[in-house]
Amino acid sequence: MHRFYIPPEQCHGPLLLLTGSEAHHAQHVLRIRAGDRVVVLDGAGRQCSCEVREISGKKVCLQVIEERLVPPPSCRMTLLQALPKGKIFEDIIQKATELGVFRIVPLLSEHVVIRVSEREAVAKAAKWRRVAIEAIKQCGAAWLPQIDAPLTVAQFLDRRDSFELPLLASLQPGSRHPREYFVAFETQHDRKPRTACVWVGPEGDFTPQETEAIVAAAGLPITLGPLVLRVETAATYCLAILNYELQDR
């Protein structure tokens, strides 16, 4: 069944409207017709099974048949990802969304080659949001991840955001297997963490100064195994582990 996205502020009532690119895709790519069944997602937990009622001009009118409210994930996962070159970050957003990430923070590490101006950040944020929307439509996720504007490591740490389980993917000796931290948390609190984050550095990892600052802010260094992974592989690997270990089924 085809899925479409309507923002939460427009996704209410017995009748819903597809407009803009969603309506164009429905009419001219998928060629839906009156009477077809589709699913509408609002990215904030609402999933609506609908029937196409009318196609008029550049709008598609949908009749809501059934509505389902999906609660937020039991563990809100945040990906703190150093910005890679090219379109790799878009691939990371797609995979992270499929794996249930709640928030993505693009980081400007000292080892990050690209630099983003304020004007470019606005354009990139809109594009990254579109990638995430397409990802929830593809996989059926009820929650659209929040994607922050790019920040340096120091700027993010200055915000003092709190996570019950803050992990740092690290190439440094002495990093521990993530399961050790999962077991330790559950032993201490008799439950799984409700919030977790994972820092994933750029090619060449975070600088020693950045790593030191993250660890000083309670970041727990974890190993991803004996091989050096590409950044997109590392991000997917980390989120897959967090999703499997920490989310209620």
C-alpha positions in Angstrom: 0.0 0.0 0.0 1.4 3.4 -1.0 2.4 5.8 1.8 2.2 9.6 1.9 3.3 12.3 4.3 1.2 15.1 5.6 2.6 17.4 8.4 1.0 17.0 11.8 -0.7 20.4 11.7 -2.6 19.4 8.6 -3.2 15.7 9.4 -6.4 15.8 11.4 -10.1 15.3 10.8 -12.0 12.8 8.6 -10.8 14.2 5.3 -7.1 14.7 4.4 -5.6 16.5 1.5 -2.5 15.6 -0.5 -1.0 18.7 -2.1 2.2 19.8 -3.7 4.8 17.1 -4.4 2.8 14.5 -2.6 -0.2 15.1 -4.8 2.0 15.2 -7.9 3.6 11.9 -7.0 0.3 10.3 -6.3 -1.3 11.4 -9.5 1.5 11.3 -12.1 3.9 8.7 -10.7 1.8 6.2 -8.8 -1.4 7.0 -10.9 -3.7 6.4 -8.0 -7.5 6.5 -8.7 -10.6 7.1 -6.6 -11.3 4.1 -4.4 -7.7 3.2 -3.9 -6.4 2.6 -0.4 -3.3 4.5 0.9 -1.6 5.2 4.2 -0.8 8.7 5.5 1.9 9.3 8.0 2.4 12.6 9.9 5.8 11.8 11.4 4.5 12.4 14.9 3.0 9.0 15.6 -0.2 9.2 13.6 -0.9 6.5 10.9 -4.1 6.8 8.9 -5.5 4.2 6.5 -7.4 6.1 3.9 -9.4 5.7 0.7 -8.9 8.1 -2.2 -12.2 10.0 -2.4 -11.5 12.6 -5.1 -8.7 13.8 -7.4 -9.1 17.4 -8.5 -6.5 19.5 -10.1 -3.4 19.5 -8.0 -5.1 18.0 -4.9 -6.0 14.5 -3.8 -8.8 14.2 -1.2 -8.6 11.2 1.2 -11.2 9.8 3.5 -9.8 8.5 6.7 -11.0 4.9 7.3 -8.9 4.0 10.4 -6.4 6.0 12.5 -3.7 4.5 14.7 -1.5 6.4 17.2 2.0 4.9 17.7 3.8 5.9 20.9 7.3 7.3 20.7 10.1 4.7 20.8 10.9 3.4 24.3 14.5 4.6 23.9 15.0 7.9 22.1 18.2 7.5 20.1 20.3 10.4 19.0 23.0 10.1 16.3 25.8 12.7 16.7 27.4 12.3 13.3 30.4 14.2 11.9 29.5 15.4 8.5 31.0 13.3 5.7 31.7 14.5 2.2 29.3 14.4 -0.7 25.9 12.7 -0.4 27.0 10.2 2.2 25.2 12.0 4.9 21.9 11.6 3.0 22.5 7.9 3.0 23.1 8.0 6.7 19.9 9.9 7.3 18.0 7.3 5.3 19.4 4.3 7.2 19.2 6.1 10.6 15.5 6.8 10.0 14.8 3.2 9.0 16.5 2.1 12.3 14.3 4.3 14.4 16.6 7.2 15.3 14.8 10.0 17.1 17.2 12.9 16.5 20.2 13.5 14.2 22.9 16.1 14.9 25.4 16.9 12.1 28.7 17.8 13.6 31.5 19.9 12.2 34.6 18.2 13.6 38.1 19.6 13.1 38.7 16.6 10.7 35.6 17.4 8.7 36.7 18.8 5.3 33.5 20.6 4.4 32.3 23.9 6.0 28.7 25.0 6.0 27.6 28.7 6.0 24.4 29.7 7.7 22.6 30.1 4.3 23.9 26.7 3.1 22.7 25.2 6.4 19.1 26.2 5.8 19.1 24.7 2.3 20.8 21.5 3.6 18.3 21.2 6.5 15.4 21.3 4.1 17.0 18.7 1.8 17.9 16.4 4.8 14.3 16.7 6.0 13.0 15.5 2.6 15.3 12.5 2.7 14.0 11.6 6.1 10.4 12.0 4.9 11.0 9.7 2.0 12.6 7.2 4.4 9.6 7.0 6.7 7.3 6.6 3.6 9.5 3.8 2.4 9.7 1.9 5.7 6.5 2.9 7.4 8.0 4.5 10.5 5.5 6.5 12.5 8.1 9.1 13.8 10.1 11.5 11.7 13.5 12.2 13.2 14.5 15.7 14.3 17.5 16.9 12.3 19.4 19.8 13.9 21.5 22.5 12.2 25.2 21.6 12.0 27.2 22.3 15.1 30.8 22.0 16.2 31.6 19.4 18.9 32.2 22.2 21.4 29.0 23.9 20.5 27.0 20.8 21.1 28.7 20.0 24.4 28.0 23.6 25.5 24.3 22.8 25.2 24.7 20.2 28.0 22.1 17.9 26.5 21.6 14.9 28.8 21.5 11.3 27.8 21.2 8.3 30.1 23.5 6.3 27.9 26.0 8.4 25.9 28.3 6.3 23.7 31.3 7.3 21.6 32.4 5.1 18.7 36.1 5.1 19.1 39.3 3.8 17.5 41.2 4.3 20.7 42.7 1.4 22.7 40.7 0.5 25.8 37.3 1.1 24.2 34.8 -1.4 25.5 32.1 -3.6 23.8 28.8 -1.7 23.9 27.1 -4.7 25.5 29.1 -4.1 28.7 27.5 -0.7 29.0 24.0 -2.0 28.3 24.4 -4.7 31.0 25.9 -2.2 33.5 23.0 0.2 33.0 20.3 -2.4 33.4 22.1 -3.8 36.5 22.2 -0.4 38.1 18.7 0.9 37.1 16.8 -2.3 36.6 15.5 -1.1 33.3 16.8 -0.1 29.8 17.8 3.5 29.2 15.1 5.9 27.9 17.6 8.1 26.1 20.8 7.2 24.4 23.2 8.8 22.0 26.2 7.7 19.9 29.0 9.9 18.6 30.3 8.8 15.2 33.4 10.7 14.0 34.7 11.5 10.5 37.3 9.7 8.5 40.3 9.7 10.8 38.1 9.9 13.9 37.6 12.9 16.2 40.7 14.8 17.2 42.3 13.8 20.5 41.1 17.1 21.9 37.5 16.4 20.8 37.6 12.9 22.1 38.9 14.1 25.4 36.1 16.7 25.6 33.4 14.1 24.8 34.7 11.6 27.4 34.9 14.4 29.9 31.2 15.1 29.3 30.5 11.4 30.2 30.9 9.9 26.7 31.6 6.1 27.0 34.1 4.9 24.4 32.9 1.8 22.5 34.7 -0.4 20.0 33.1 -1.4 16.7 35.5 -4.3 16.3 39.0 -4.8 14.9 38.3 -3.3 11.5 38.2 0.4 10.5 34.7 1.1 9.2 33.6 3.8 6.8 31.5 6.5 8.5 28.2 5.4 7.0 28.9 1.8 8.0 29.8 2.8 11.5 26.6 4.9 12.0 24.4 2.1 10.7 26.3 -0.5 12.8 25.9 1.6 16.0 22.2 2.4 15.5 21.4 -1.2 14.6 22.9 -2.4 17.9 21.1 0.3 19.9 17.8 -0.5 18.1 18.1 -4.2 18.8 19.3 -3.9 22.4 17.4 -1.0 23.8 14.0 -0.7 22.0 10.9 -2.6 23.4 9.4 -5.0 20.9 
